[in-house]
Amino acid sequence: MPKWSKQWWEKAKTWSFVRQMLTLKVWLEDHTIHRKVFTFFALLLAWLSLLVGAMVSPERIRYTKEELNTRQVFGNGSGEVTLVSQVYSQKTKMIVLSFQTKDSTSSVREGIVSQELTWHLYGKKKGTQAIMEVIPVTDNKLSVVIRHVPSDFDTFAVEIMNHTALSSSVDVDIASSKDSSQTSLKQKKTNDNSVQFYITTANKELKSKQITSVSREAVALAAVKEEKEFQEDQMQKLKSSIEQLKQSIKTDQTTKESLEIESQYLSGSDLETNQKKVETLETEMTTKTKAIDKALSNIQLVDEKLANLTKKETAIKDGSFQFTDAIKTIEME
């Protein structure tokens, strides 16, 4: 033991607490049975402390990756719902959720018709006076605002039921017997037309952000702005692709001309190989030209979408825009 350690230990021995501990140590060494009893009760006390702590501490629920998944598909094949974003504002006691729907029952509709959706809000803490507002924004986008959120809310569950009729499940045949008819009904009942999203502080996808107020107009304008930015990016991508294709066709044309000049000095199998290269280049140039035509057609479509979005944005701002669906208010169950 180093010299300074010995000096420190000699000084510590003069402290009353250390002297008592040393006395207890000597006593326990001399009394084996008492030492074992003392050790047993010390371990028992530690175990009881852990047990009581576990019983009185708040219950912590662990969620699986599937339960926290932001993309949920209806089991009956009617479509899917994606939770695009989730924001919690503790100061204003609000949670704002952005959903995007996809309809799998129609080749025309992009999103699920909002009137076909039934919403339910469930909370872990009983007595919470939270309410949920469902705000249809576009054909396939909805915003959900949960108000009066307590600071210790921990978890909310949002259930969405899709009542869109499935043409594939419609039976227009005559049943051969009562039993077969009942079997068909049972099969229909097993089809799952609901999905659940868990909004919990345990999920890193729940972002904290200050939200002052949420109105339907503000949500709609934000959605229009986001869609305009997306379409503008699409426009830029299409224009860039056209330039690249034109440059590629130009390079192919130069190569083709070189091969045609070279063919004048070839014969036999060499000439045949050369001709195949020319034909391949011509096919590729034709394919690229068709791709340019398709891109130009898509640019026209994007132009129309941007014009409609601008018109919609102006109408929302001046208050003349008419929303097709009403806001739904759901109380927590």
MARLODREN-102637 format. One record per residue (C-alpha): residue in three letters; z negated, x, y negated; residue number from 1. Coordinates in steps of 0.02 Angstrom, whole numbers, plus 32768, in hexadecimal, padded with zeros to 4 digits. Each point is the difference from the previous one (the first is absolute). Last residue first. Layout:
MARLODREN-102637
<r resn="ala" w="Z" u="X" v="Y" resi="NUM"/>
...
END
This chain:
MARLODREN-102637
<r resn="glu" w="851F" u="73AB" v="7EB9" resi="333"/>
<r resn="met" w="8032" u="8043" v="7F56" resi="332"/>
<r resn="glu" w="8053" u="7F85" v="7F8B" resi="331"/>
<r resn="ile" w="80BD" u="7FFA" v="7FF3" resi="330"/>
<r resn="thr" w="8064" u="7FE7" v="7F60" resi="329"/>
<r resn="lys" w="80BD" u="7FED" v="8013" resi="328"/>
<r resn="ile" w="8074" u="8024" v="7F6E" resi="327"/>
<r resn="ala" w="8095" u="7F8A" v="7FFE" resi="326"/>
<r resn="asp" w="80AD" u="802E" v="803E" resi="325"/>
<r resn="thr" w="80A9" u="7FFC" v="7FA9" resi="324"/>
<r resn="phe" w="7FCB" u="805D" v="7F62" resi="323"/>
<r resn="gln" w="8061" u="7FC8" v="7F68" resi="322"/>
<r resn="phe" w="8029" u="8087" v="7F81" resi="321"/>
<r resn="ser" w="8001" u="7FC5" v="7F4B" resi="320"/>
<r resn="gly" w="7F61" u="805C" v="7FCC" resi="319"/>
<r resn="asp" w="8054" u="807E" v="7F8C" resi="318"/>
<r resn="lys" w="7FCA" u="8094" v="806C" resi="317"/>
<r resn="ile" w="8027" u="7FAC" v="80A5" resi="316"/>
<r resn="ala" w="80AE" u="7FCE" v="7FC3" resi="315"/>
<r resn="thr" w="8027" u="80B1" v="7FC4" resi="314"/>
<r resn="glu" w="7FCC" u="804B" v="80A7" resi="313"/>
<r resn="lys" w="8069" u="7F81" v="805F" resi="312"/>
<r resn="lys" w="809B" u="802B" v="7F9A" resi="311"/>
<r resn="thr" w="7FE1" u="80B9" v="801C" resi="310"/>
<r resn="leu" w="7FEA" u="7FE0" v="80BA" resi="309"/>
<r resn="asn" w="80A1" u="7F9B" v="8006" resi="308"/>
<r resn="ala" w="8061" u="808C" v="7FA9" resi="307"/>
<r resn="leu" w="7FB3" u="8082" v="8074" resi="306"/>
<r resn="lys" w="8030" u="7F99" v="8099" resi="305"/>
<r resn="glu" w="80B4" u="7FEC" v="7FC1" resi="304"/>
<r resn="asp" w="8010" u="80BB" v="7FE2" resi="303"/>
<r resn="val" w="7FB8" u="8020" v="80AD" resi="302"/>
<r resn="leu" w="8088" u="7F91" v="804B" resi="301"/>
<r resn="gln" w="8088" u="805B" v="7F9E" resi="300"/>
<r resn="ile" w="7FBA" u="80A7" v="8038" resi="299"/>
<r resn="asn" w="8006" u="7FBF" v="80B3" resi="298"/>
<r resn="ser" w="80BB" u="7FE0" v="7FF0" resi="297"/>
<r resn="leu" w="801A" u="80AF" v="7FBA" resi="296"/>
<r resn="ala" w="7F9B" u="8048" v="8091" resi="295"/>
<r resn="lys" w="806A" u="7F9E" v="807D" resi="294"/>
<r resn="asp" w="80A1" u="8041" v="7FB2" resi="293"/>
<r resn="ile" w="7FBA" u="80B2" v="8004" resi="292"/>
<r resn="ala" w="7FD3" u="7FEB" v="80B8" resi="291"/>
<r resn="lys" w="80B2" u="7FC4" v="8021" resi="290"/>
<r resn="thr" w="8043" u="809E" v="7FAD" resi="289"/>
<r resn="lys" w="7F8B" u="8069" v="806A" resi="288"/>
<r resn="thr" w="8041" u="7FB0" v="80A0" resi="287"/>
<r resn="thr" w="80B5" u="801C" v="7FC9" resi="286"/>
<r resn="met" w="7FDA" u="80B6" v="7FD8" resi="285"/>
<r resn="glu" w="7FAF" u="8017" v="80AB" resi="284"/>
<r resn="thr" w="8098" u="7FB6" v="8057" resi="283"/>
<r resn="glu" w="8077" u="806F" v="7F9B" resi="282"/>
<r resn="leu" w="7F96" u="8099" v="802A" resi="281"/>
<r resn="thr" w="8007" u="7FD8" v="80B9" resi="280"/>
<r resn="glu" w="80BD" u="7FE8" v="7FF7" resi="279"/>
<r resn="val" w="8015" u="80AA" v="7FAB" resi="278"/>
<r resn="lys" w="7F92" u="8054" v="8083" resi="277"/>
<r resn="lys" w="8067" u="7FAE" v="808A" resi="276"/>
<r resn="gln" w="809F" u="8044" v="7FB0" resi="275"/>
<r resn="asn" w="7FBC" u="80B1" v="8001" resi="274"/>
<r resn="thr" w="7FD3" u="7FF2" v="80B8" resi="273"/>
<r resn="glu" w="80B2" u="7FC4" v="8027" resi="272"/>
<r resn="leu" w="804C" u="808E" v="7F9A" resi="271"/>
<r resn="asp" w="7F97" u="807F" v="805E" resi="270"/>
<r resn="ser" w="802F" u="7FAF" v="80A6" resi="269"/>
<r resn="gly" w="80BA" u="801A" v="7FE1" resi="268"/>
<r resn="ser" w="8036" u="8040" v="7F56" resi="267"/>
<r resn="leu" w="7FB8" u="8041" v="7F5E" resi="266"/>
<r resn="tyr" w="804B" u="8046" v="7F60" resi="265"/>
<r resn="gln" w="8022" u="7F5A" v="7FA8" resi="264"/>
<r resn="ser" w="7F56" u="7FC2" v="803B" resi="263"/>
<r resn="glu" w="7FA9" u="8078" v="7F86" resi="262"/>
<r resn="ile" w="8042" u="7F9E" v="7F6B" resi="261"/>
<r resn="glu" w="7FBF" u="7F5E" v="804C" resi="260"/>
<r resn="leu" w="7F59" u="8052" v="8027" resi="259"/>
<r resn="ser" w="7FEB" u="803A" v="7F4C" resi="258"/>
<r resn="glu" w="802B" u="7F52" v="7FBF" resi="257"/>
<r resn="lys" w="7F7E" u="7FB4" v="8074" resi="256"/>
<r resn="thr" w="7F7A" u="807B" v="7FC6" resi="255"/>
<r resn="thr" w="8022" u="7FD3" v="7F4A" resi="254"/>
<r resn="gln" w="7FFA" u="7F47" v="8029" resi="253"/>
<r resn="asp" w="7F5C" u="8015" v="805D" resi="252"/>
<r resn="thr" w="7FB3" u="8057" v="7F68" resi="251"/>
<r resn="lys" w="8039" u="7F71" v="7F8F" resi="250"/>
<r resn="ile" w="7FBC" u="7F81" v="807C" resi="249"/>
<r resn="ser" w="7F57" u="805A" v="7FFD" resi="248"/>
<r resn="gln" w="7FFD" u="8000" v="7F42" resi="247"/>
<r resn="lys" w="8026" u="7F46" v="7FFE" resi="246"/>
<r resn="leu" w="7F78" u="7FE1" v="8081" resi="245"/>
<r resn="gln" w="7F7F" u="8062" v="7F9A" resi="244"/>
<r resn="glu" w="802D" u="7FA1" v="7F61" resi="243"/>
<r resn="ile" w="7FF3" u="7F5A" v="805B" resi="242"/>
<r resn="ser" w="7F56" u="802F" v="8048" resi="241"/>
<r resn="ser" w="7FBE" u="802A" v="7F53" resi="240"/>
<r resn="lys" w="8039" u="7F58" v="7FBD" resi="239"/>
<r resn="leu" w="7FAD" u="7FA7" v="8093" resi="238"/>
<r resn="lys" w="7F5C" u="805E" v="7FEB" resi="237"/>
<r resn="gln" w="7FFA" u="7FDD" v="7F45" resi="236"/>
<r resn="met" w="801C" u="7F47" v="801E" resi="235"/>
<r resn="gln" w="7F79" u="7FFB" v="8086" resi="234"/>
<r resn="asp" w="7F87" u="8056" v="7F89" resi="233"/>
<r resn="glu" w="8029" u="7F7B" v="7F7F" resi="232"/>
<r resn="gln" w="7FE2" u="7F7A" v="8085" resi="231"/>
<r resn="phe" w="7F53" u="8047" v="8026" resi="230"/>
<r resn="glu" w="7FD1" u="800D" v="7F48" resi="229"/>
<r resn="lys" w="8038" u="7F4D" v="7FE6" resi="228"/>
<r resn="glu" w="7F98" u="7FC6" v="8095" resi="227"/>
<r resn="glu" w="7F63" u="8054" v="7FBC" resi="226"/>
<r resn="lys" w="801C" u="7FB4" v="7F54" resi="225"/>
<r resn="val" w="801B" u="7F54" v="804C" resi="224"/>
<r resn="ala" w="7F5F" u="8010" v="8066" resi="223"/>
<r resn="ala" w="7F9D" u="8037" v="7F67" resi="222"/>
<r resn="leu" w="8049" u="7F6E" v="7F9D" resi="221"/>
<r resn="ala" w="7FCF" u="7F86" v="808A" resi="220"/>
<r resn="val" w="7F4D" u="8043" v="8006" resi="219"/>
<r resn="ala" w="7FEF" u="7FF4" v="7F43" resi="218"/>
<r resn="glu" w="8049" u="7F4F" v="7FFE" resi="217"/>
<r resn="arg" w="7F8C" u="7FC6" v="808C" resi="216"/>
<r resn="ser" w="7F6B" u="8041" v="7FA2" resi="215"/>
<r resn="val" w="7F86" u="808A" v="802F" resi="214"/>
<r resn="ser" w="7F7E" u="8042" v="7F89" resi="213"/>
<r resn="thr" w="7FA8" u="80A3" v="7FD3" resi="212"/>
<r resn="ile" w="801E" u="8063" v="809F" resi="211"/>
<r resn="gln" w="7FAB" u="80AB" v="800B" resi="210"/>
<r resn="lys" w="8033" u="805B" v="809E" resi="209"/>
<r resn="ser" w="7FB4" u="8026" v="80A9" resi="208"/>
<r resn="lys" w="8079" u="8011" v="8090" resi="207"/>
<r resn="leu" w="7FEE" u="7FAB" v="80A9" resi="206"/>
<r resn="glu" w="8071" u="8067" v="8072" resi="205"/>
<r resn="lys" w="7F6B" u="8070" v="8029" resi="204"/>
<r resn="asn" w="7FBA" u="7F74" v="806D" resi="203"/>
<r resn="ala" w="7F43" u="7FFB" v="8014" resi="202"/>
<r resn="thr" w="7FF3" u="7F9D" v="7F5E" resi="201"/>
<r resn="thr" w="8050" u="7F71" v="805E" resi="200"/>
<r resn="ile" w="8091" u="7F87" v="7FF0" resi="199"/>
<r resn="tyr" w="8029" u="7FCF" v="80B3" resi="198"/>
<r resn="phe" w="80AA" u="7FAE" v="8017" resi="197"/>
<r resn="gln" w="8019" u="7F76" v="807F" resi="196"/>
<r resn="val" w="809B" u="7FB5" v="8050" resi="195"/>
<r resn="ser" w="8028" u="7F4F" v="8039" resi="194"/>
<r resn="asn" w="808C" u="7FA9" v="805F" resi="193"/>
<r resn="asp" w="7FCE" u="8034" v="80B0" resi="192"/>
<r resn="asn" w="8062" u="7FAC" v="808A" resi="191"/>
<r resn="thr" w="7F84" u="7FC4" v="8083" resi="190"/>
<r resn="lys" w="8015" u="7F4E" v="7FC5" resi="189"/>
<r resn="lys" w="80BB" u="8003" v="8025" resi="188"/>
<r resn="gln" w="7FE2" u="8036" v="80B3" resi="187"/>
<r resn="lys" w="7F84" u="7F73" v="8018" resi="186"/>
<r resn="leu" w="8080" u="7F82" v="7FC1" resi="185"/>
<r resn="ser" w="8083" u="8040" v="807B" resi="184"/>
<r resn="thr" w="7F85" u="7FF4" v="8090" resi="183"/>
<r resn="gln" w="7FDA" u="7F4C" v="7FCC" resi="182"/>
<r resn="ser" w="80B8" u="7FD4" v="800B" resi="181"/>
<r resn="ser" w="8011" u="8055" v="80A9" resi="180"/>
<r resn="asp" w="7F6D" u="7F9B" v="8042" resi="179"/>
<r resn="lys" w="8042" u="7F5A" v="7FBE" resi="178"/>
<r resn="ser" w="80A3" u="8016" v="8060" resi="177"/>
<r resn="ser" w="80B7" u="8030" v="7FED" resi="176"/>
<r resn="ala" w="7FEE" u="8019" v="7F45" resi="175"/>
<r resn="ile" w="8094" u="7FC6" v="7F98" resi="174"/>
<r resn="asp" w="804C" u="808C" v="7F97" resi="173"/>
<r resn="val" w="7FF5" u="8011" v="7F42" resi="172"/>
<r resn="asp" w="7F74" u="8083" v="8003" resi="171"/>
<r resn="val" w="7FE2" u="8059" v="7F5B" resi="170"/>
<r resn="ser" w="7FB8" u="80AE" v="801E" resi="169"/>
<r resn="ser" w="809B" u="805F" v="7FC7" resi="168"/>
<r resn="ser" w="800C" u="7F94" v="7F64" resi="167"/>
<r resn="leu" w="7F56" u="8041" v="7FC9" resi="166"/>
<r resn="ala" w="7FB4" u="7F95" v="7F77" resi="165"/>
<r resn="thr" w="7FA6" u="8060" v="7F76" resi="164"/>
<r resn="his" w="7F46" u="7FD9" v="8008" resi="163"/>
<r resn="asn" w="7FC4" u="80B2" v="7FE0" resi="162"/>
<r resn="met" w="7F43" u="8016" v="7FF8" resi="161"/>
<r resn="ile" w="7FB6" u="808A" v="7F95" resi="160"/>
<r resn="glu" w="7F4C" u="803B" v="8015" resi="159"/>
<r resn="val" w="7FAE" u="806D" v="7F7C" resi="158"/>
<r resn="ala" w="7F60" u="8054" v="803C" resi="157"/>
<r resn="phe" w="7F86" u="8044" v="7F7F" resi="156"/>
<r resn="thr" w="7F8B" u="8094" v="801C" resi="155"/>
<r resn="asp" w="7F76" u="8064" v="7FAA" resi="154"/>
<r resn="phe" w="7FDB" u="7F7F" v="7F77" resi="153"/>
<r resn="asp" w="7F75" u="806C" v="7FB5" resi="152"/>
<r resn="ser" w="8040" u="7FFA" v="7F4C" resi="151"/>
<r resn="pro" w="801C" u="7F44" v="800E" resi="150"/>
<r resn="val" w="80B5" u="7FC1" v="7FEE" resi="149"/>
<r resn="his" w="8009" u="7F6C" v="7F89" resi="148"/>
<r resn="arg" w="80BF" u="7FF9" v="800D" resi="147"/>
<r resn="ile" w="807B" u="8029" v="808C" resi="146"/>
<r resn="val" w="80B0" u="800A" v="7FB9" resi="145"/>
<r resn="val" w="8094" u="7FF6" v="8077" resi="144"/>
<r resn="ser" w="80B0" u="8031" v="7FCC" resi="143"/>
<r resn="leu" w="8098" u="7FC4" v="805E" resi="142"/>
<r resn="lys" w="80AA" u="804D" v="8020" resi="141"/>
<r resn="asn" w="8093" u="7FC6" v="806A" resi="140"/>
<r resn="asp" w="8057" u="7F7F" v="7F94" resi="139"/>
<r resn="thr" w="7FAC" u="8041" v="7F63" resi="138"/>
<r resn="val" w="7F53" u="7FF0" v="7FB1" resi="137"/>
<r resn="pro" w="7F9D" u="7F7F" v="8063" resi="136"/>
<r resn="ile" w="7F4A" u="8009" v="7FC3" resi="135"/>
<r resn="val" w="7F77" u="7FE0" v="8081" resi="134"/>
<r resn="glu" w="7F55" u="7FF1" v="7FAD" resi="133"/>
<r resn="met" w="7F65" u="8028" v="8065" resi="132"/>
<r resn="ile" w="7F4E" u="7FCA" v="7FDB" resi="131"/>
<r resn="ala" w="7F5C" u="8060" v="8014" resi="130"/>
<r resn="gln" w="7F5B" u="7FA3" v="7FF7" resi="129"/>
<r resn="thr" w="7FA8" u="8070" v="807F" resi="128"/>
<r resn="gly" w="7F7B" u="7F9D" v="805D" resi="127"/>
<r resn="lys" w="8019" u="805A" v="80A4" resi="126"/>
<r resn="lys" w="8032" u="80B7" v="7FFC" resi="125"/>
<r resn="lys" w="808B" u="802F" v="807A" resi="124"/>
<r resn="gly" w="8082" u="7F9B" v="7FA2" resi="123"/>
<r resn="tyr" w="8091" u="7F94" v="8039" resi="122"/>
<r resn="leu" w="8096" u="7FC8" v="7F9A" resi="121"/>
<r resn="his" w="8083" u="7F8B" v="8049" resi="120"/>
<r resn="trp" w="80B8" u="7FEB" v="7FD3" resi="119"/>
<r resn="thr" w="8084" u="7F86" v="803E" resi="118"/>
<r resn="leu" w="80B6" u="8035" v="7FF4" resi="117"/>
<r resn="glu" w="8095" u="7F8A" v="800E" resi="116"/>
<r resn="gln" w="7FFC" u="7FD9" v="7F45" resi="115"/>
<r resn="ser" w="801D" u="80BB" v="7FE0" resi="114"/>
<r resn="val" w="80AA" u="8000" v="8055" resi="113"/>
<r resn="ile" w="8003" u="80A0" v="8068" resi="112"/>
<r resn="gly" w="806A" u="8089" v="7FB4" resi="111"/>
<r resn="glu" w="80B6" u="8035" v="8006" resi="110"/>
<r resn="arg" w="8046" u="7F54" v="8026" resi="109"/>
<r resn="val" w="80B5" u="7FF7" v="8039" resi="108"/>
<r resn="ser" w="7FFB" u="8045" v="80B2" resi="107"/>
<r resn="ser" w="7F71" u="7F8B" v="8029" resi="106"/>
<r resn="thr" w="7F6D" u="7FFE" v="807A" resi="105"/>
<r resn="ser" w="7FCB" u="80B6" v="7FE8" resi="104"/>
<r resn="asp" w="7FBC" u="7FE7" v="7F4F" resi="103"/>
<r resn="lys" w="7FB6" u="809C" v="7FB0" resi="102"/>
<r resn="thr" w="7F6A" u="7FFC" v="7F8C" resi="101"/>
<r resn="gln" w="7FBF" u="8079" v="7F7D" resi="100"/>
<r resn="phe" w="7F4A" u="7FF9" v="7FC9" resi="99"/>
<r resn="ser" w="7FAA" u="8048" v="7F67" resi="98"/>
<r resn="leu" w="7F42" u="7FF4" v="7FFB" resi="97"/>
<r resn="val" w="7F92" u="7FFC" v="7F65" resi="96"/>
<r resn="ile" w="7F43" u="8009" v="8017" resi="95"/>
<r resn="met" w="7F93" u="7FC7" v="7F70" resi="94"/>
<r resn="lys" w="7F4C" u="8013" v="7FC7" resi="93"/>
<r resn="thr" w="802F" u="8031" v="7F4C" resi="92"/>
<r resn="lys" w="7F99" u="80A0" v="8007" resi="91"/>
<r resn="gln" w="8020" u="8020" v="80B9" resi="90"/>
<r resn="ser" w="80BD" u="7FFB" v="7FF3" resi="89"/>
<r resn="tyr" w="8048" u="8010" v="80B0" resi="88"/>
<r resn="val" w="80B9" u="8020" v="8021" resi="87"/>
<r resn="gln" w="8063" u="7FDC" v="809E" resi="86"/>
<r resn="ser" w="80B9" u="802B" v="8012" resi="85"/>
<r resn="val" w="8097" u="7FD8" v="806D" resi="84"/>
<r resn="leu" w="7FA9" u="7F92" v="8080" resi="83"/>
<r resn="thr" w="8095" u="7FDB" v="8070" resi="82"/>
<r resn="val" w="8020" u="7F58" v="8052" resi="81"/>
<r resn="glu" w="8071" u="7FDC" v="8094" resi="80"/>
<r resn="gly" w="8073" u="7F7C" v="8044" resi="79"/>
<r resn="ser" w="800E" u="7F69" v="8072" resi="78"/>
<r resn="gly" w="7FF5" u="8066" v="80A1" resi="77"/>
<r resn="asn" w="7F74" u="7F96" v="804C" resi="76"/>
<r resn="gly" w="7F85" u="8091" v="7FF6" resi="75"/>
<r resn="phe" w="800F" u="800D" v="7F44" resi="74"/>
<r resn="val" w="8013" u="80B7" v="7FCE" resi="73"/>
<r resn="gln" w="7F7E" u="805C" v="7F97" resi="72"/>
<r resn="arg" w="8022" u="8096" v="7F91" resi="71"/>
<r resn="thr" w="7F6D" u="8049" v="7F9E" resi="70"/>
<r resn="asn" w="7FA6" u="8036" v="809F" resi="69"/>
<r resn="leu" w="7F43" u="7FFB" v="7FE9" resi="68"/>
<r resn="glu" w="7FE3" u="7F9D" v="80A0" resi="67"/>
<r resn="glu" w="807C" u="806E" v="805F" resi="66"/>
<r resn="lys" w="7FA8" u="80A0" v="7FCA" resi="65"/>
<r resn="thr" w="7F5D" u="7FBB" v="8043" resi="64"/>
<r resn="tyr" w="7F72" u="7FC9" v="7F90" resi="63"/>
<r resn="arg" w="7F4E" u="803F" v="8009" resi="62"/>
<r resn="ile" w="7F7A" u="7F8A" v="7FC3" resi="61"/>
<r resn="arg" w="7F68" u="8049" v="7FAD" resi="60"/>
<r resn="glu" w="7F62" u="7F96" v="800C" resi="59"/>
<r resn="pro" w="7F89" u="8021" v="7F71" resi="58"/>
<r resn="ser" w="7F67" u="8069" v="8032" resi="57"/>
<r resn="val" w="7F66" u="7FA1" v="803C" resi="56"/>
<r resn="met" w="801E" u="8011" v="80BB" resi="55"/>
<r resn="ala" w="8047" u="80B1" v="7FFE" resi="54"/>
<r resn="gly" w="7F6F" u="803E" v="7F96" resi="53"/>
<r resn="val" w="7F84" u="7FAC" v="8074" resi="52"/>
<r resn="leu" w="804B" u="8058" v="8096" resi="51"/>
<r resn="leu" w="800A" u="80AA" v="7FAB" resi="50"/>
<r resn="ser" w="7F4B" u="7FF4" v="7FC9" resi="49"/>
<r resn="leu" w="7FCC" u="7FC8" v="80AE" resi="48"/>
<r resn="trp" w="8052" u="809A" v="804D" resi="47"/>
<r resn="ala" w="7FA9" u="8075" v="7F85" resi="46"/>
<r resn="leu" w="7F59" u="7FAD" v="8021" resi="45"/>
<r resn="leu" w="8019" u="800F" v="80BC" resi="44"/>
<r resn="leu" w="802C" u="80B9" v="7FEF" resi="43"/>
<r resn="ala" w="7F5F" u="8020" v="7F9D" resi="42"/>
<r resn="phe" w="7F9E" u="7F94" v="807A" resi="41"/>
<r resn="phe" w="803B" u="8068" v="8094" resi="40"/>
<r resn="thr" w="7FE0" u="80A6" v="7FA8" resi="39"/>
<r resn="phe" w="7F4C" u="7FCE" v="7FD6" resi="38"/>
<r resn="val" w="7FE2" u="7FC6" v="80B3" resi="37"/>
<r resn="lys" w="8045" u="80A5" v="8043" resi="36"/>
<r resn="arg" w="7F93" u="8066" v="7F89" resi="35"/>
<r resn="his" w="7F67" u="7F98" v="802C" resi="34"/>
<r resn="ile" w="801B" u="8027" v="80B8" resi="33"/>
<r resn="thr" w="8014" u="80BB" v="7FDE" resi="32"/>
<r resn="his" w="7F64" u="8017" v="7F96" resi="31"/>
<r resn="asp" w="7FEF" u="80BA" v="7FD5" resi="30"/>
<r resn="glu" w="80B1" u="8010" v="7FBB" resi="29"/>
<r resn="leu" w="7FE7" u="7F5D" v="7FA2" resi="28"/>
<r resn="trp" w="7F63" u="8045" v="7FAB" resi="27"/>
<r resn="val" w="8056" u="80A2" v="7FD0" resi="26"/>
<r resn="lys" w="8091" u="7FA0" v="7FB2" resi="25"/>
<r resn="leu" w="7F8A" u="7F88" v="7FA6" resi="24"/>
<r resn="thr" w="7FA2" u="8094" v="7FB3" resi="23"/>
<r resn="leu" w="80A5" u="804E" v="7FCC" resi="22"/>
<r resn="met" w="8036" u="7F5D" v="7FB0" resi="21"/>
<r resn="gln" w="7F5B" u="7FF1" v="7FA3" resi="20"/>
<r resn="arg" w="800E" u="80B3" v="7FC0" resi="19"/>
<r resn="val" w="80B2" u="7FDE" v="7FC6" resi="18"/>
<r resn="phe" w="7FC6" u="7F68" v="7F9C" resi="17"/>
<r resn="ser" w="7F6D" u="805E" v="7FB4" resi="16"/>
<r resn="trp" w="806B" u="8091" v="7FC2" resi="15"/>
<r resn="thr" w="7FB7" u="80AC" v="8027" resi="14"/>
<r resn="lys" w="8073" u="8016" v="8095" resi="13"/>
<r resn="ala" w="8094" u="7FF7" v="7F8A" resi="12"/>
<r resn="lys" w="7FCC" u="80A5" v="7FAF" resi="11"/>
<r resn="glu" w="7FFE" u="805A" v="80A7" resi="10"/>
<r resn="trp" w="80A9" u="7FB3" v="8028" resi="9"/>
<r resn="trp" w="804D" u="803B" v="7F5B" resi="8"/>
<r resn="gln" w="7FBF" u="80B1" v="801B" resi="7"/>
<r resn="lys" w="8043" u="8004" v="80B1" resi="6"/>
<r resn="ser" w="80A9" u="7FC1" v="7FC5" resi="5"/>
<r resn="trp" w="8006" u="8086" v="7F77" resi="4"/>
<r resn="lys" w="7FE3" u="8088" v="8082" resi="3"/>
<r resn="pro" w="808D" u="7FC6" v="8070" resi="2"/>
<r resn="met" w="7FD3" u="7FB8" v="80AD" resi="1"/>
END
